[in-house]
Amino acid sequence: MARYRFHCTNGYECVLDAKGAEIRAPGRLMDRARRVAREVMDSLDSPTDWSQWQVTVHDLKGRRVLLQPFPAEARAA
């Protein structure tokens, strides 16, 4: 099992994941990234343009292992 950090950004603003999450199978990184995106969107009360937001997933050495855009339905809103 490996620990990954799921940071969210639009290139100007960031939501950093200092704790990270243990993921057993690398194939589950995309599912977790989508869940993190949804949690970030749900955490803000004000309307936000999510079209440029993405989740960048990093291993503990700081290497980016996945770049996942926020869900399409959120980007269209």
PyMOL Python script that loads the backbone (N, CA, C, O; Angstrom):
from pymol import cmd

cmd.read_pdbstr("""\
ATOM      1  N   MET A   1       0.847  -1.168   0.000  1.00  0.00           N
ATOM      2  CA  MET A   1       0.000   0.000   0.000  1.00  0.00           C
ATOM      3  C   MET A   1       0.894   1.233   0.000  1.00  0.00           C
ATOM      4  O   MET A   1       1.908   1.284   0.696  1.00  0.00           O
ATOM      5  N   ALA A   2       0.503   2.214  -0.785  1.00  0.00           N
ATOM      6  CA  ALA A   2       1.301   3.443  -0.891  1.00  0.00           C
ATOM      7  C   ALA A   2       0.444   4.645  -0.518  1.00  0.00           C
ATOM      8  O   ALA A   2      -0.781   4.612  -0.635  1.00  0.00           O
ATOM      9  N   ARG A   3       1.099   5.690  -0.072  1.00  0.00           N
ATOM     10  CA  ARG A   3       0.404   6.936   0.281  1.00  0.00           C
ATOM     11  C   ARG A   3       0.584   7.929  -0.861  1.00  0.00           C
ATOM     12  O   ARG A   3       1.674   8.088  -1.411  1.00  0.00           O
ATOM     13  N   TYR A   4      -0.514   8.588  -1.200  1.00  0.00           N
ATOM     14  CA  TYR A   4      -0.524   9.601  -2.251  1.00  0.00           C
ATOM     15  C   TYR A   4      -1.174  10.860  -1.711  1.00  0.00           C
ATOM     16  O   TYR A   4      -2.001  10.813  -0.800  1.00  0.00           O
ATOM     17  N   ARG A   5      -0.782  11.992  -2.294  1.00  0.00           N
ATOM     18  CA  ARG A   5      -1.399  13.280  -1.945  1.00  0.00           C
ATOM     19  C   ARG A   5      -2.208  13.754  -3.147  1.00  0.00           C
ATOM     20  O   ARG A   5      -1.789  13.613  -4.296  1.00  0.00           O
ATOM     21  N   PHE A   6      -3.369  14.315  -2.857  1.00  0.00           N
ATOM     22  CA  PHE A   6      -4.327  14.736  -3.884  1.00  0.00           C
ATOM     23  C   PHE A   6      -4.522  16.248  -3.783  1.00  0.00           C
ATOM     24  O   PHE A   6      -5.359  16.725  -3.017  1.00  0.00           O
ATOM     25  N   HIS A   7      -3.744  16.989  -4.560  1.00  0.00           N
ATOM     26  CA  HIS A   7      -3.823  18.445  -4.557  1.00  0.00           C
ATOM     27  C   HIS A   7      -4.769  18.900  -5.665  1.00  0.00           C
ATOM     28  O   HIS A   7      -4.842  18.280  -6.726  1.00  0.00           O
ATOM     29  N   CYS A   8      -5.491  19.986  -5.406  1.00  0.00           N
ATOM     30  CA  CYS A   8      -6.413  20.536  -6.398  1.00  0.00           C
ATOM     31  C   CYS A   8      -5.962  21.947  -6.757  1.00  0.00           C
ATOM     32  O   CYS A   8      -5.567  22.720  -5.884  1.00  0.00           O
ATOM     33  N   THR A   9      -6.023  22.282  -8.054  1.00  0.00           N
ATOM     34  CA  THR A   9      -5.601  23.613  -8.488  1.00  0.00           C
ATOM     35  C   THR A   9      -6.267  23.998  -9.805  1.00  0.00           C
ATOM     36  O   THR A   9      -6.680  23.150 -10.595  1.00  0.00           O
ATOM     37  N   ASN A  10      -6.353  25.295 -10.006  1.00  0.00           N
ATOM     38  CA  ASN A  10      -6.767  25.829 -11.298  1.00  0.00           C
ATOM     39  C   ASN A  10      -5.617  26.609 -11.923  1.00  0.00           C
ATOM     40  O   ASN A  10      -5.800  27.308 -12.919  1.00  0.00           O
ATOM     41  N   GLY A  11      -4.453  26.488 -11.345  1.00  0.00           N
ATOM     42  CA  GLY A  11      -3.268  27.200 -11.816  1.00  0.00           C
ATOM     43  C   GLY A  11      -3.006  28.483 -11.052  1.00  0.00           C
ATOM     44  O   GLY A  11      -1.905  29.031 -11.114  1.00  0.00           O
ATOM     45  N   TYR A  12      -4.024  28.971 -10.322  1.00  0.00           N
ATOM     46  CA  TYR A  12      -3.892  30.194  -9.539  1.00  0.00           C
ATOM     47  C   TYR A  12      -4.174  29.949  -8.061  1.00  0.00           C
ATOM     48  O   TYR A  12      -3.507  30.505  -7.189  1.00  0.00           O
ATOM     49  N   GLU A  13      -5.161  29.118  -7.795  1.00  0.00           N
ATOM     50  CA  GLU A  13      -5.543  28.781  -6.430  1.00  0.00           C
ATOM     51  C   GLU A  13      -5.231  27.310  -6.195  1.00  0.00           C
ATOM     52  O   GLU A  13      -5.228  26.511  -7.131  1.00  0.00           O
ATOM     53  N   CYS A  14      -4.970  26.958  -4.942  1.00  0.00           N
ATOM     54  CA  CYS A  14      -4.641  25.572  -4.606  1.00  0.00           C
ATOM     55  C   CYS A  14      -5.365  25.122  -3.345  1.00  0.00           C
ATOM     56  O   CYS A  14      -5.576  25.895  -2.411  1.00  0.00           O
ATOM     57  N   VAL A  15      -5.732  23.868  -3.351  1.00  0.00           N
ATOM     58  CA  VAL A  15      -6.199  23.190  -2.149  1.00  0.00           C
ATOM     59  C   VAL A  15      -5.220  22.040  -1.963  1.00  0.00           C
ATOM     60  O   VAL A  15      -5.246  21.064  -2.713  1.00  0.00           O
ATOM     61  N   LEU A  16      -4.360  22.161  -0.965  1.00  0.00           N
ATOM     62  CA  LEU A  16      -3.294  21.184  -0.767  1.00  0.00           C
ATOM     63  C   LEU A  16      -3.716  20.078   0.195  1.00  0.00           C
ATOM     64  O   LEU A  16      -4.427  20.315   1.172  1.00  0.00           O
ATOM     65  N   ASP A  17      -3.269  18.897  -0.102  1.00  0.00           N
ATOM     66  CA  ASP A  17      -3.534  17.719   0.719  1.00  0.00           C
ATOM     67  C   ASP A  17      -2.251  17.383   1.477  1.00  0.00           C
ATOM     68  O   ASP A  17      -1.366  16.713   0.944  1.00  0.00           O
ATOM     69  N   ALA A  18      -2.155  17.849   2.712  1.00  0.00           N
ATOM     70  CA  ALA A  18      -0.947  17.625   3.504  1.00  0.00           C
ATOM     71  C   ALA A  18      -0.876  16.215   4.072  1.00  0.00           C
ATOM     72  O   ALA A  18       0.215  15.694   4.302  1.00  0.00           O
ATOM     73  N   LYS A  19      -2.027  15.597   4.298  1.00  0.00           N
ATOM     74  CA  LYS A  19      -2.064  14.279   4.922  1.00  0.00           C
ATOM     75  C   LYS A  19      -1.911  13.146   3.911  1.00  0.00           C
ATOM     76  O   LYS A  19      -1.145  12.209   4.138  1.00  0.00           O
ATOM     77  N   GLY A  20      -2.632  13.230   2.802  1.00  0.00           N
ATOM     78  CA  GLY A  20      -2.605  12.160   1.810  1.00  0.00           C
ATOM     79  C   GLY A  20      -3.525  11.021   2.185  1.00  0.00           C
ATOM     80  O   GLY A  20      -4.237  11.079   3.188  1.00  0.00           O
ATOM     81  N   ALA A  21      -3.501   9.976   1.360  1.00  0.00           N
ATOM     82  CA  ALA A  21      -4.356   8.808   1.590  1.00  0.00           C
ATOM     83  C   ALA A  21      -3.614   7.557   1.154  1.00  0.00           C
ATOM     84  O   ALA A  21      -2.875   7.559   0.169  1.00  0.00           O
ATOM     85  N   GLU A  22      -3.827   6.488   1.911  1.00  0.00           N
ATOM     86  CA  GLU A  22      -3.261   5.183   1.564  1.00  0.00           C
ATOM     87  C   GLU A  22      -4.126   4.559   0.470  1.00  0.00           C
ATOM     88  O   GLU A  22      -5.342   4.447   0.628  1.00  0.00           O
ATOM     89  N   ILE A  23      -3.516   4.161  -0.614  1.00  0.00           N
ATOM     90  CA  ILE A  23      -4.224   3.534  -1.733  1.00  0.00           C
ATOM     91  C   ILE A  23      -3.573   2.180  -1.992  1.00  0.00           C
ATOM     92  O   ILE A  23      -2.364   2.096  -2.211  1.00  0.00           O
ATOM     93  N   ARG A  24      -4.373   1.132  -1.966  1.00  0.00           N
ATOM     94  CA  ARG A  24      -3.849  -0.224  -2.173  1.00  0.00           C
ATOM     95  C   ARG A  24      -3.486  -0.487  -3.630  1.00  0.00           C
ATOM     96  O   ARG A  24      -2.400  -0.984  -3.928  1.00  0.00           O
ATOM     97  N   ALA A  25      -4.396  -0.152  -4.530  1.00  0.00           N
ATOM     98  CA  ALA A  25      -4.191  -0.452  -5.950  1.00  0.00           C
ATOM     99  C   ALA A  25      -4.114   0.855  -6.731  1.00  0.00           C
ATOM    100  O   ALA A  25      -5.026   1.678  -6.643  1.00  0.00           O
ATOM    101  N   PRO A  26      -3.035   1.061  -7.499  1.00  0.00           N
ATOM    102  CA  PRO A  26      -2.917   2.290  -8.281  1.00  0.00           C
ATOM    103  C   PRO A  26      -4.114   2.534  -9.204  1.00  0.00           C
ATOM    104  O   PRO A  26      -4.384   3.678  -9.570  1.00  0.00           O
ATOM    105  N   GLY A  27      -4.826   1.485  -9.581  1.00  0.00           N
ATOM    106  CA  GLY A  27      -6.004   1.642 -10.427  1.00  0.00           C
ATOM    107  C   GLY A  27      -7.125   2.408  -9.739  1.00  0.00           C
ATOM    108  O   GLY A  27      -8.069   2.845 -10.397  1.00  0.00           O
ATOM    109  N   ARG A  28      -7.033   2.573  -8.437  1.00  0.00           N
ATOM    110  CA  ARG A  28      -8.069   3.300  -7.689  1.00  0.00           C
ATOM    111  C   ARG A  28      -7.754   4.784  -7.527  1.00  0.00           C
ATOM    112  O   ARG A  28      -8.535   5.523  -6.927  1.00  0.00           O
ATOM    113  N   LEU A  29      -6.624   5.220  -8.056  1.00  0.00           N
ATOM    114  CA  LEU A  29      -6.246   6.630  -7.931  1.00  0.00           C
ATOM    115  C   LEU A  29      -7.262   7.547  -8.605  1.00  0.00           C
ATOM    116  O   LEU A  29      -7.589   8.605  -8.067  1.00  0.00           O
ATOM    117  N   MET A  30      -7.764   7.156  -9.774  1.00  0.00           N
ATOM    118  CA  MET A  30      -8.735   7.998 -10.491  1.00  0.00           C
ATOM    119  C   MET A  30     -10.026   8.142  -9.689  1.00  0.00           C
ATOM    120  O   MET A  30     -10.586   9.235  -9.608  1.00  0.00           O
ATOM    121  N   ASP A  31     -10.499   7.054  -9.100  1.00  0.00           N
ATOM    122  CA  ASP A  31     -11.719   7.122  -8.291  1.00  0.00           C
ATOM    123  C   ASP A  31     -11.526   8.067  -7.102  1.00  0.00           C
ATOM    124  O   ASP A  31     -12.388   8.897  -6.814  1.00  0.00           O
ATOM    125  N   ARG A  32     -10.413   7.935  -6.433  1.00  0.00           N
ATOM    126  CA  ARG A  32     -10.127   8.799  -5.285  1.00  0.00           C
ATOM    127  C   ARG A  32      -9.997  10.259  -5.730  1.00  0.00           C
ATOM    128  O   ARG A  32     -10.474  11.156  -5.035  1.00  0.00           O
ATOM    129  N   ALA A  33      -9.359  10.509  -6.877  1.00  0.00           N
ATOM    130  CA  ALA A  33      -9.207  11.873  -7.394  1.00  0.00           C
ATOM    131  C   ALA A  33     -10.578  12.487  -7.679  1.00  0.00           C
ATOM    132  O   ALA A  33     -10.803  13.657  -7.371  1.00  0.00           O
ATOM    133  N   ARG A  34     -11.487  11.719  -8.258  1.00  0.00           N
ATOM    134  CA  ARG A  34     -12.842  12.220  -8.515  1.00  0.00           C
ATOM    135  C   ARG A  34     -13.563  12.553  -7.207  1.00  0.00           C
ATOM    136  O   ARG A  34     -14.263  13.561  -7.114  1.00  0.00           O
ATOM    137  N   ARG A  35     -13.385  11.704  -6.211  1.00  0.00           N
ATOM    138  CA  ARG A  35     -14.013  11.933  -4.909  1.00  0.00           C
ATOM    139  C   ARG A  35     -13.456  13.193  -4.251  1.00  0.00           C
ATOM    140  O   ARG A  35     -14.204  13.970  -3.657  1.00  0.00           O
ATOM    141  N   VAL A  36     -12.153  13.391  -4.357  1.00  0.00           N
ATOM    142  CA  VAL A  36     -11.520  14.592  -3.801  1.00  0.00           C
ATOM    143  C   VAL A  36     -12.057  15.836  -4.503  1.00  0.00           C
ATOM    144  O   VAL A  36     -12.353  16.836  -3.849  1.00  0.00           O
ATOM    145  N   ALA A  37     -12.184  15.785  -5.822  1.00  0.00           N
ATOM    146  CA  ALA A  37     -12.729  16.921  -6.574  1.00  0.00           C
ATOM    147  C   ALA A  37     -14.131  17.254  -6.086  1.00  0.00           C
ATOM    148  O   ALA A  37     -14.453  18.421  -5.864  1.00  0.00           O
ATOM    149  N   ARG A  38     -14.963  16.232  -5.917  1.00  0.00           N
ATOM    150  CA  ARG A  38     -16.340  16.445  -5.457  1.00  0.00           C
ATOM    151  C   ARG A  38     -16.340  17.053  -4.050  1.00  0.00           C
ATOM    152  O   ARG A  38     -17.142  17.943  -3.766  1.00  0.00           O
ATOM    153  N   GLU A  39     -15.451  16.585  -3.168  1.00  0.00           N
ATOM    154  CA  GLU A  39     -15.376  17.125  -1.807  1.00  0.00           C
ATOM    155  C   GLU A  39     -14.975  18.598  -1.816  1.00  0.00           C
ATOM    156  O   GLU A  39     -15.517  19.394  -1.049  1.00  0.00           O
ATOM    157  N   VAL A  40     -14.039  18.958  -2.672  1.00  0.00           N
ATOM    158  CA  VAL A  40     -13.618  20.363  -2.769  1.00  0.00           C
ATOM    159  C   VAL A  40     -14.770  21.215  -3.282  1.00  0.00           C
ATOM    160  O   VAL A  40     -15.024  22.293  -2.745  1.00  0.00           O
ATOM    161  N   MET A  41     -15.465  20.754  -4.302  1.00  0.00           N
ATOM    162  CA  MET A  41     -16.592  21.510  -4.849  1.00  0.00           C
ATOM    163  C   MET A  41     -17.700  21.674  -3.809  1.00  0.00           C
ATOM    164  O   MET A  41     -18.308  22.740  -3.711  1.00  0.00           O
ATOM    165  N   ASP A  42     -17.961  20.632  -3.041  1.00  0.00           N
ATOM    166  CA  ASP A  42     -19.018  20.679  -2.031  1.00  0.00           C
ATOM    167  C   ASP A  42     -18.635  21.544  -0.823  1.00  0.00           C
ATOM    168  O   ASP A  42     -19.508  22.000  -0.085  1.00  0.00           O
ATOM    169  N   SER A  43     -17.344  21.765  -0.626  1.00  0.00           N
ATOM    170  CA  SER A  43     -16.902  22.494   0.563  1.00  0.00           C
ATOM    171  C   SER A  43     -17.041  24.011   0.425  1.00  0.00           C
ATOM    172  O   SER A  43     -16.989  24.724   1.427  1.00  0.00           O
ATOM    173  N   LEU A  44     -17.216  24.507  -0.785  1.00  0.00           N
ATOM    174  CA  LEU A  44     -17.328  25.953  -0.982  1.00  0.00           C
ATOM    175  C   LEU A  44     -18.780  26.363  -1.140  1.00  0.00           C
ATOM    176  O   LEU A  44     -19.537  25.732  -1.877  1.00  0.00           O
ATOM    177  N   ASP A  45     -19.164  27.425  -0.445  1.00  0.00           N
ATOM    178  CA  ASP A  45     -20.537  27.903  -0.500  1.00  0.00           C
ATOM    179  C   ASP A  45     -20.807  28.761  -1.728  1.00  0.00           C
ATOM    180  O   ASP A  45     -21.922  28.759  -2.249  1.00  0.00           O
ATOM    181  N   SER A  46     -19.813  29.486  -2.190  1.00  0.00           N
ATOM    182  CA  SER A  46     -20.025  30.400  -3.306  1.00  0.00           C
ATOM    183  C   SER A  46     -19.866  29.688  -4.644  1.00  0.00           C
ATOM    184  O   SER A  46     -19.114  28.718  -4.752  1.00  0.00           O
ATOM    185  N   PRO A  47     -20.577  30.172  -5.669  1.00  0.00           N
ATOM    186  CA  PRO A  47     -20.429  29.579  -7.006  1.00  0.00           C
ATOM    187  C   PRO A  47     -18.998  29.774  -7.521  1.00  0.00           C
ATOM    188  O   PRO A  47     -18.416  30.849  -7.378  1.00  0.00           O
ATOM    189  N   THR A  48     -18.462  28.752  -8.103  1.00  0.00           N
ATOM    190  CA  THR A  48     -17.084  28.788  -8.605  1.00  0.00           C
ATOM    191  C   THR A  48     -17.052  28.181  -9.998  1.00  0.00           C
ATOM    192  O   THR A  48     -17.752  27.207 -10.279  1.00  0.00           O
ATOM    193  N   ASP A  49     -16.244  28.757 -10.860  1.00  0.00           N
ATOM    194  CA  ASP A  49     -16.028  28.187 -12.190  1.00  0.00           C
ATOM    195  C   ASP A  49     -14.988  27.083 -12.047  1.00  0.00           C
ATOM    196  O   ASP A  49     -13.811  27.363 -11.818  1.00  0.00           O
ATOM    197  N   TRP A  50     -15.413  25.839 -12.181  1.00  0.00           N
ATOM    198  CA  TRP A  50     -14.538  24.685 -11.991  1.00  0.00           C
ATOM    199  C   TRP A  50     -13.893  24.226 -13.291  1.00  0.00           C
ATOM    200  O   TRP A  50     -13.208  23.203 -13.301  1.00  0.00           O
ATOM    201  N   SER A  51     -14.091  24.948 -14.381  1.00  0.00           N
ATOM    202  CA  SER A  51     -13.656  24.477 -15.704  1.00  0.00           C
ATOM    203  C   SER A  51     -12.144  24.282 -15.824  1.00  0.00           C
ATOM    204  O   SER A  51     -11.699  23.464 -16.629  1.00  0.00           O
ATOM    205  N   GLN A  52     -11.363  25.000 -15.059  1.00  0.00           N
ATOM    206  CA  GLN A  52      -9.906  24.879 -15.152  1.00  0.00           C
ATOM    207  C   GLN A  52      -9.294  24.075 -14.004  1.00  0.00           C
ATOM    208  O   GLN A  52      -8.075  23.917 -13.936  1.00  0.00           O
ATOM    209  N   TRP A  53     -10.123  23.577 -13.117  1.00  0.00           N
ATOM    210  CA  TRP A  53      -9.627  22.865 -11.945  1.00  0.00           C
ATOM    211  C   TRP A  53      -9.267  21.423 -12.284  1.00  0.00           C
ATOM    212  O   TRP A  53      -9.891  20.786 -13.133  1.00  0.00           O
ATOM    213  N   GLN A  54      -8.246  20.932 -11.598  1.00  0.00           N
ATOM    214  CA  GLN A  54      -7.812  19.543 -11.760  1.00  0.00           C
ATOM    215  C   GLN A  54      -7.204  19.038 -10.459  1.00  0.00           C
ATOM    216  O   GLN A  54      -6.756  19.813  -9.614  1.00  0.00           O
ATOM    217  N   VAL A  55      -7.202  17.735 -10.327  1.00  0.00           N
ATOM    218  CA  VAL A  55      -6.571  17.091  -9.177  1.00  0.00           C
ATOM    219  C   VAL A  55      -5.226  16.562  -9.655  1.00  0.00           C
ATOM    220  O   VAL A  55      -5.161  15.814 -10.631  1.00  0.00           O
ATOM    221  N   THR A  56      -4.166  16.944  -8.978  1.00  0.00           N
ATOM    222  CA  THR A  56      -2.848  16.396  -9.280  1.00  0.00           C
ATOM    223  C   THR A  56      -2.478  15.447  -8.154  1.00  0.00           C
ATOM    224  O   THR A  56      -2.457  15.831  -6.984  1.00  0.00           O
ATOM    225  N   VAL A  57      -2.190  14.217  -8.513  1.00  0.00           N
ATOM    226  CA  VAL A  57      -1.885  13.179  -7.536  1.00  0.00           C
ATOM    227  C   VAL A  57      -0.373  12.959  -7.524  1.00  0.00           C
ATOM    228  O   VAL A  57       0.250  12.755  -8.565  1.00  0.00           O
ATOM    229  N   HIS A  58       0.199  13.005  -6.321  1.00  0.00           N
ATOM    230  CA  HIS A  58       1.652  12.871  -6.160  1.00  0.00           C
ATOM    231  C   HIS A  58       1.976  11.752  -5.186  1.00  0.00           C
ATOM    232  O   HIS A  58       1.251  11.525  -4.217  1.00  0.00           O
ATOM    233  N   ASP A  59       3.075  11.056  -5.454  1.00  0.00           N
ATOM    234  CA  ASP A  59       3.548  10.076  -4.477  1.00  0.00           C
ATOM    235  C   ASP A  59       4.332  10.829  -3.399  1.00  0.00           C
ATOM    236  O   ASP A  59       4.481  12.048  -3.482  1.00  0.00           O
ATOM    237  N   LEU A  60       4.825  10.124  -2.405  1.00  0.00           N
ATOM    238  CA  LEU A  60       5.494  10.799  -1.292  1.00  0.00           C
ATOM    239  C   LEU A  60       6.859  11.368  -1.656  1.00  0.00           C
ATOM    240  O   LEU A  60       7.443  12.125  -0.880  1.00  0.00           O
ATOM    241  N   LYS A  61       7.368  11.011  -2.825  1.00  0.00           N
ATOM    242  CA  LYS A  61       8.621  11.609  -3.296  1.00  0.00           C
ATOM    243  C   LYS A  61       8.360  12.877  -4.091  1.00  0.00           C
ATOM    244  O   LYS A  61       9.294  13.524  -4.565  1.00  0.00           O
ATOM    245  N   GLY A  62       7.077  13.235  -4.236  1.00  0.00           N
ATOM    246  CA  GLY A  62       6.720  14.458  -4.952  1.00  0.00           C
ATOM    247  C   GLY A  62       6.500  14.284  -6.440  1.00  0.00           C
ATOM    248  O   GLY A  62       6.232  15.256  -7.146  1.00  0.00           O
ATOM    249  N   ARG A  63       6.611  13.054  -6.924  1.00  0.00           N
ATOM    250  CA  ARG A  63       6.407  12.814  -8.359  1.00  0.00           C
ATOM    251  C   ARG A  63       4.923  12.793  -8.671  1.00  0.00           C
ATOM    252  O   ARG A  63       4.140  12.144  -7.978  1.00  0.00           O
ATOM    253  N   ARG A  64       4.541  13.515  -9.727  1.00  0.00           N
ATOM    254  CA  ARG A  64       3.144  13.483 -10.143  1.00  0.00           C
ATOM    255  C   ARG A  64       2.872  12.170 -10.851  1.00  0.00           C
ATOM    256  O   ARG A  64       3.581  11.803 -11.788  1.00  0.00           O
ATOM    257  N   VAL A  65       1.846  11.465 -10.404  1.00  0.00           N
ATOM    258  CA  VAL A  65       1.509  10.166 -10.977  1.00  0.00           C
ATOM    259  C   VAL A  65       0.178  10.196 -11.725  1.00  0.00           C
ATOM    260  O   VAL A  65      -0.137   9.267 -12.468  1.00  0.00           O
ATOM    261  N   LEU A  66      -0.610  11.270 -11.530  1.00  0.00           N
ATOM    262  CA  LEU A  66      -1.899  11.367 -12.211  1.00  0.00           C
ATOM    263  C   LEU A  66      -2.337  12.824 -12.245  1.00  0.00           C
ATOM    264  O   LEU A  66      -2.131  13.575 -11.292  1.00  0.00           O
ATOM    265  N   LEU A  67      -2.944  13.205 -13.357  1.00  0.00           N
ATOM    266  CA  LEU A  67      -3.555  14.517 -13.505  1.00  0.00           C
ATOM    267  C   LEU A  67      -4.990  14.271 -13.947  1.00  0.00           C
ATOM    268  O   LEU A  67      -5.226  13.770 -15.047  1.00  0.00           O
ATOM    269  N   GLN A  68      -5.944  14.621 -13.098  1.00  0.00           N
ATOM    270  CA  GLN A  68      -7.359  14.306 -13.338  1.00  0.00           C
ATOM    271  C   GLN A  68      -8.167  15.603 -13.336  1.00  0.00           C
ATOM    272  O   GLN A  68      -8.228  16.273 -12.306  1.00  0.00           O
ATOM    273  N   PRO A  69      -8.796  15.982 -14.467  1.00  0.00           N
ATOM    274  CA  PRO A  69      -9.669  17.151 -14.458  1.00  0.00           C
ATOM    275  C   PRO A  69     -10.867  16.944 -13.543  1.00  0.00           C
ATOM    276  O   PRO A  69     -11.281  15.809 -13.304  1.00  0.00           O
ATOM    277  N   PHE A  70     -11.422  18.032 -13.033  1.00  0.00           N
ATOM    278  CA  PHE A  70     -12.651  17.925 -12.258  1.00  0.00           C
ATOM    279  C   PHE A  70     -13.741  17.350 -13.170  1.00  0.00           C
ATOM    280  O   PHE A  70     -13.636  17.454 -14.392  1.00  0.00           O
ATOM    281  N   PRO A  71     -14.777  16.748 -12.594  1.00  0.00           N
ATOM    282  CA  PRO A  71     -15.822  16.105 -13.407  1.00  0.00           C
ATOM    283  C   PRO A  71     -16.452  17.041 -14.426  1.00  0.00           C
ATOM    284  O   PRO A  71     -16.627  18.231 -14.164  1.00  0.00           O
ATOM    285  N   ALA A  72     -16.788  16.505 -15.578  1.00  0.00           N
ATOM    286  CA  ALA A  72     -17.344  17.302 -16.683  1.00  0.00           C
ATOM    287  C   ALA A  72     -18.614  18.037 -16.283  1.00  0.00           C
ATOM    288  O   ALA A  72     -18.809  19.185 -16.682  1.00  0.00           O
ATOM    289  N   GLU A  73     -19.488  17.397 -15.497  1.00  0.00           N
ATOM    290  CA  GLU A  73     -20.738  18.070 -15.110  1.00  0.00           C
ATOM    291  C   GLU A  73     -20.457  19.293 -14.249  1.00  0.00           C
ATOM    292  O   GLU A  73     -21.216  20.261 -14.288  1.00  0.00           O
ATOM    293  N   ALA A  74     -19.382  19.265 -13.478  1.00  0.00           N
ATOM    294  CA  ALA A  74     -19.016  20.416 -12.657  1.00  0.00           C
ATOM    295  C   ALA A  74     -18.434  21.524 -13.529  1.00  0.00           C
ATOM    296  O   ALA A  74     -18.653  22.706 -13.265  1.00  0.00           O
ATOM    297  N   ARG A  75     -17.700  21.143 -14.561  1.00  0.00           N
ATOM    298  CA  ARG A  75     -17.089  22.142 -15.436  1.00  0.00           C
ATOM    299  C   ARG A  75     -18.136  22.848 -16.258  1.00  0.00           C
ATOM    300  O   ARG A  75     -17.960  24.015 -16.606  1.00  0.00           O
ATOM    301  N   ALA A  76     -19.235  22.165 -16.582  1.00  0.00           N
ATOM    302  CA  ALA A  76     -20.289  22.774 -17.398  1.00  0.00           C
ATOM    303  C   ALA A  76     -21.169  23.711 -16.575  1.00  0.00           C
ATOM    304  O   ALA A  76     -21.852  24.566 -17.137  1.00  0.00           O
ATOM    305  N   ALA A  77     -21.159  23.560 -15.260  1.00  0.00           N
ATOM    306  CA  ALA A  77     -22.036  24.369 -14.402  1.00  0.00           C
ATOM    307  C   ALA A  77     -21.595  25.820 -14.361  1.00  0.00           C
ATOM    308  O   ALA A  77     -22.222  26.637 -13.687  1.00  0.00           O
TER     309      ALA A  77
END
""", "prot")
cmd.dss("prot")
cmd.show_as("cartoon", "prot")
cmd.util.cbc("prot")
cmd.orient("prot")
